[in-house]
C-alpha cells in the first residue's frame, strides 16, 4: 500500500479544468489548456479563452471592397454592394 502512484487524467474525469473554447491535454501529474483556433488566452493560467476579433485587429483576409463580420472563432467576408465574389476577392 502506498508504494505506487498513477497519473490522474484531469481531462477525462468529467470535470475538465479547461474552458469551453480550449482543449485539455493530460500530462504526467498535471494538464495544459490550449485555446482553439480563433481564440486567445484571457486568463493567466490559460484555462479561459476569448474570441479574437479578426475584423478589428486586421488579421482577416477580406478584400478591401468587402465587409468583415466577426464570428465566434472566426470571421466572414462579404463583397460590398456593387462588387461580386466570395469576399476575399471582389
Secondary structure, DSSP 8 states (H G I E B T S, - for coil): --S------TTTSS--SS-TTEEEEEETTEEEEEE-TTEEE-STTS--EEE--HHHHT-----TTEEEEEETTEEEEEE-TT--SSSS--
